[in-house]
Amino acid sequence: MNMTARLIAAAGAGEVLVSNGFYQALPASDRAAFAPMDLVDRRNVGLIRCWRRAPHP
């Protein structure tokens, strides 16, 4: 399983999670829409730093 599948498994209904690498590649103006999450521990991958997109108002 790849990291994307691990993030999908960690996301709740309607949540959007992105990897730290994806988050770091975003322009600073787009990063404001994301909040850090606790590290996600995924089997055979280890701890993943990920970010949750804030819901639209």
Buried (B, 14 or more C-beta within 10 A) or exposed (E): EEBEEBBEEBBEEEEEBBBEEBBEEBEEEEEEBBEEBEEBEBEEBEEBBBBBBEEEE
